[in-house]
Amino acid sequence: MVEDNADTTSSSAGKKSREGCPDQPQPYPSSRQPEEWEMEKSAQGPPGQPGGSRLVGSSCPQKNAEILSSQYGINLFLAGLLLMFAWAVHAVGISKQELLSYLITIMLIQLLWMLWYIFRSYTQRRLIQEKDTHAGARWLKCGITLFAVITLILDSFKIGYFIGFSNCLSATEGIFPVTHAVHTLLQVYFLWCHAKDIIQSFKTLERFGVIHSVFTNLLLWTNGVLTESKHLLNEHKERLITLGFGNITIDLDDHAPQCNCTTTLCSIFSQGMYYLYPFNIEYHILASTMLYVLWKNIGRKVEHHHQYKIPFKFHGITVGTIFGLIVLISTIAIVVVYLIQIGRSKIKSELALTMFYLYAISVLTLMCAAGIVALLIYRLEERSMDNSKNPARKLDADLLIGTASGSWLLSWGSILATICAQAHPKYTWYNLPYSILVIIEKYIQNLFIIESIHREQEKVNDDIKTLRIVTVSNQSTLSLTPSYKEIYNGAADMDNGKFPYMFNENIYMRERSGGDGFDEVRSQASSPVRHSTSDFSLYSRNSVNNKRRILKNIAAFLFLCNLSLWIPPAFGCRPEYDNGLEEIVFGFEPWIIVVNLAMPFSIFYRMHSAASLFEVYCKT
C-alpha cells in the first residue's frame, strides 16, 4: 500500500511537471494513433498563436445544427398542439380526421428515419462506437417495454372499436392504431439497441431525426392526455350535481360515433381503453426522455471514467418493502372505494373525499419523515459530489423540479381556495393540510433524489485504506486489514464464520509472495495495537453497512409510495375535480383548465420519481 501511494504521488507530480513545461513532448493518448494526434495538434495552431481556432470554427456548424433542429422540433410540436386544441374546442373545419392524419404522417417519418439508422448501424457494426453508460439503463428499458406491451393492447382495443363503428368513422381512425402499433414495436427495439449511442457521423441529419422522434412522442403523449382528460371531465361534470353544485352548467363534450355498433364488444372496448391510457401516456413520455438524451449526446466527447455496475439486490430491505407494500395495497383499496362511492350521493361523495384526504395525509407524513432521515444520514457522511457532465442525470434533475411544479400549482390553488372561500363544508378542511404536505414532501424528496444521483460511488476512508502495521517477522511488512474492496464489497474471506483476520483472540494475517502463499499467526499480546486496529476496521464496516441498510429501506419505501400515489390520479381519483371548492372560488372553466394542464405533470412526477428512486436504491 505504501508503494501504491508512492506511485500515485509520483504520477501526480509528473502530471504537474508536464503541465508546467508546455515544450515537453506529450504522450499519445491510448485511443488515438500518432498520426491522428499530430493532426489534432496541427489543427490547434502554432504554440505562439491562439490555439484551437480551427477546432472552434468546426464546432460552429454543429452548434447551428443543434439550434436549427431544436427549432424544427418546437414548430412541429406547436403545429400539432394547435390542431389538438382546434379539435378539442370544435373549431370550424377541423375534425379528428385532420389531427390523426398529422400524427400518422409524423410517425411514418420517424419510422423511416429509425429504419435508416438501424440499417446504417448494422453496416457499421464492426466499427468501435462510443457509448454513454449512464443512458438507457436496463431497468428503464424493461419499464418502457412493459408500458409498450400495454400500449399495444390499447391499440388492439382501438382497432376493435373502429371495426364496430366502421360505418360512421373515418378511415384514419383505423389507420392510426395500426401505424401506432408498428411505431411502438420498432421504437422499443430502437431504444433497446441504440439508446446508449453517441453519434459521431451524419451528425446534422441525425440531430433532425432524433429531435423529430422526441417531439413525435411528446405529441402522442399530449394526444393521450387530451383524450383521457375529456373523458374524465365528462364524468366529473356528472358528479358535481350530487355534491350540490347546481349552479354549474353541465354540457357534455361528446365525441361518440353517430351510429350503432355492429358487434357486442364495443362497450368493452370503449370502457377498457380509458383504463389503459395511463400506461400509454407514461410510455410516450419515457420514450421522449430517452430520445432526448440521445439527441444531447450527438457529437459529445465522452470522459472515460471507470464505470461501476449497479446490481439489483433484494437483501436487507425488509422493513421498507413491507411498509411500502402496505401503502400500495391500501392505495388500491382506497381508489376502488373512492370510485364506487363518488357521485352516488352527496353524503357518500363527502365520505369518499374525507377518506382519501386522511389516507393521503398519513402517507405524505411518513414520506416526509423518511426523506428527512435520509438527508440527516447524508449530512453525517463526508462524500464528494460527482460534477462530471452527464446529460441523463441532468435531465432527471430538471424533470423532477419541472414536473413537481404542476402539483405545486394545484396545491397553492387549493390552499388559496380553502382560505378565501366563504362557505367551508367539513371535508374541505382536510384539503389544507393535504395541499401543504404535497408541497413539503416533494421539496424534501427532490432534494434527496438529486443529492443521491450526484453523490460519488462509495469509497473507503483513507485511514482504513492506508493503515498498516510493521511487524518484525522475516523482515517483511504484514497487512493487518483486508483491502478496501474486500471491506466494502463484502468479499473478505470468512474463516469458520468469524472475521477473517481475527479468531480465538488472535490476529490471523495472510501474506503472499509471488505465486505461493503462507499464513502466520501472531499472538495478540505481542502487539496490543493490533486488536484495536481490527476493531476499528470492523466498526467502520458495520457503521457503513448500517447507514446503507437504512438508506436502502428508505429508497424502497419511497419507491413503492410514489408508485402508490401515481395510481389515484392516473385512474380517475382526483379530489381537485370532485371537492368543488376551487371551482366556486376560481370559476368552473378557469380551474378546469388549470387542472387539465397541471395534472399530467403531477402524474408523470410520481412515475419519474419512482424510476429515480429505483436507481438510488441500486447505487446505495
NORWO-V197867 format. One record per run of one state. SS is the DSSP state (a for helix, b for strand, c for the rest). FROM is the first residue (numbers start at 1). LEN is the number of residues. If there is no record, write none. Layout:
# NORWO-V197867
ss = (SS SS)
from = (FROM FROM)
len = (LEN LEN)
This chain:
# NORWO-V197867
ss = (c a c a c a c a c b c a c a c b c a c a c a c a c b c a c a b c a c b c b c a c b c b c b c b c b c a c a c a c a c a c)
from = (1 2 21 34 44 53 89 96 124 131 132 138 165 172 195 197 198 203 244 266 297 318 342 346 381 385 386 391 421 426 455 456 462 467 469 470 478 479 484 490 495 496 498 499 502 504 506 514 516 523 524 527 528 571 575 579 581 587 588 620)
len = (1 19 13 10 9 36 7 28 7 1 6 27 7 23 2 1 5 41 22 31 21 24 4 35 4 1 5 30 5 29 1 6 5 2 1 8 1 5 6 5 1 2 1 3 2 2 8 2 7 1 3 1 43 4 4 2 6 1 32 1)
